[in-house]
Amino acid sequence: MIYEIIGYAASALVAIALLMTSILRLRIINTIGAIVFVIYGLLIGAYPVAFVNFIIILINLYQLRKLSKLEDEFRLLDNDWESSYVQQFIDFHRDEIAKFYPSFFEKPLDPAEASIVIFVLRNMLPVGLFIANDTVNGQAVVKLDYVIPGYRDFKVGQYLYSQKTDFFKSRGITQLISYSGNDVHAQYLERMGFVRDFATSDRRLYQLTL
């Protein structure tokens, strides 16, 4: 019975790894699953199972070592709301965007509400789209901060909100305001340094002072 539990645990870890959108997390969880499978194979005498998963461990460790040495290059690419590529990007990721910004598609966004439209490039790939409304009192309301699956390791957000604060300050922006779309989005905002505004009754309202 104990051996079966170990086998099921290993299978569950491998299955969970396949659900990860981050390659790094996929490799790490898959490695843990393979280790458990090696233990399971040795315990029940299924040496081919143990051998194959040992090879998987070596492959994952090799790939993780390569990932650890990669130095991503980030850049910001200015755009505008009426750009054809911006519209196609949003349309392609419509369902995913709606999960985190459910109100984004409730009504057409006025171009005046999208004074800041930038793509975050990661190794020259457009992996993130940031849209905000630049107001006159030093605040900017974030309309969209979306990162495509596979690149949600927080590096894009950390680059935008920590390393590129000069981009916002050069536009006279000293504070960013964002409304969380769900619990996962709220956790992301908090990790990026946003804090909930307790002065209002809206629990979705978060602020980041630059």
N, C-alpha and C positions, 0 to 999 in steps of 0.2 A: 504493500500500500504506500509506503514511504517512497519507494522507487517511482511509482506511478505519479505521485505528487510532484516529484522532482522533474519528471518528464513533461508533465502538463505545465509546470512553471517555465521550463525552458521554451516550450512551444508558445506560451503566452508572451514571453519576452520578444521572441522573434516576430510574432504577429504585431505587437505594439511598435516595434522598430519600423515596420513597414508603413505605419500610420504617420510617422514623423515627416514633416515637411523640410526640416533642417537636416542636411546631409551629415553634419557633425553629430547630432543627436541620434540619427539612424545608425551610424557606425558604432557609437558608444553602447547603445542599448542592444544592438545586434551582437556585439562582442560579449556582453554580459550573458546574453542568451546562449551563445556558442560555448562559453565556459561551463554553464550549467549543463548543456548537452554533453560536453566531454565527461563531466562527472557522472551523468546519467548513463552514458555509454559504457564507462568503465565499471560502474556498479552492477549492471545487468549482463556484462560480458559482450556487449555489442560493440566490438572494437572498430568496425568500419564507421559506425556513427561517431565514435570518439575521434577517429582519425580525420574524417571529413571536417568536423567542427574545429579541430585543432588547426587545420589548414585555414579555415575561415577566420579564426582568431589572428593568425599571422597576417593574413591579407588585410584585415581591418586595422591591425596595429600599424602596418605599413602605410595604409591610406591616411590614418589619423596623424601619423608623423609628417606626411606630406602636407596635410591640411594645417598643421601647427606652424609650418614654415612659410605658408603663403602669407604675403603681405598685401592685403587688399588696398586698392587705390580708389578713393572716392572723389567725386566731383559733383557740382551742382550745375544743372543745365536749365537756364531760364526758358520759359515758354509762355504761351498765352492760352486763355480758356477756349478760344475759337480754333485752336490748332487742330487739324484733322487727326494727327497722331494722338493727341490728348484724348479726343473724343473716342477714337477707336480703342485706346488703352482702357478707358473707363468702361466702354461697352463690353469689351472682352472679359473684364474682371467684375462685371456687374454683380453677380451673385455673391462673390466673396466680399466685395465692398459693402453690400447691403447688410452683411452680418455685423460689421463693426460700426457702420454709419447708416443705420436704418432710415434716417430722415433725409439722407443725401438725395434720394430719388423721389421724394414726396412732391417736390415741385421743381421746375427747371431753374437751374442756378443762374442768377442774373450776372452778366459779365462784370458788373460793378462790384459784386460780392467775391470776385476771384481776381483781386489785384495782384496776388502772388501765386504764380503757377510754376513750379519747378520740378524737374525730374532729378532724383538722386541716382547718379551713375556709380555702379560698383564694378570696377574693372571694365569700364565703358559700356556696361549693360544697364539699361533703364530698369532698375529693380524697385524703385519707390516713386510715388507721385504725391507731392505736397501742394495743397491749395489752401490759401488763407485770404481773409478779407482784412486789408490794412486800414485801420481806423485812424482818426486824427489825434487821439489822446494817448498815443504810444502803445496801444493795444492792437493785437491782431487775433481775429477769431479763426481758429483752424477749422476749415470746412472738410478737409480730407487729408489723412496721413496714412497712405496705404503702401504696404510692401508685399510684393508677390511671394507666393509659396516657394520655399527652398532658400529664402534669404532672410527669414525671420529669426535671426540670432541676436537681434537688438543692436547690431553694429550700425545699421543704417540710421536708426533713431539716435544712437549715441553720437554719430557723426553730425547729424543735423542739429540736435539740441545742445550738444556740449562743445563740439569743435568748430561749428560754424555760427556761433552766436554773433560774430561780427557781421554776417550777412544780414541779420535782422536789425542789428544796431545801426548799420549804415543806412537803413530805411527809417530810422527814428523809432523802431519798435523796441520796447523795453519789457513787454509782457505778452505772453501767448495764452490764449484761452481756448480750451477744448472741452467738448461734451462727450462723455463716454457713451458708447453704444451698447455695451454689455460688460459683464464682470471681467472678461479676458481683456477687453480694451482698457478698462479701468486699471487693471494690474500693470498693463503696458505703460500707461500714462504715469503711474506712480514710480515705476522703474526708471522712466525718463526724467524724473525730477518734478513732475507736476504734483500739486497738492490740491486737495478738495477745498473749495471755498465754503467754509462753514457759515459765512455771513448770509448766505442765501438758503432757501429751502430746497433748491434743486440739487439733489445729490449727484447729478451727472456732471456738474460744473467743476472743472479743474483749471488751475492757473500755474504758469511757469514764469517766474521773474528771471530775466536774462541778466 
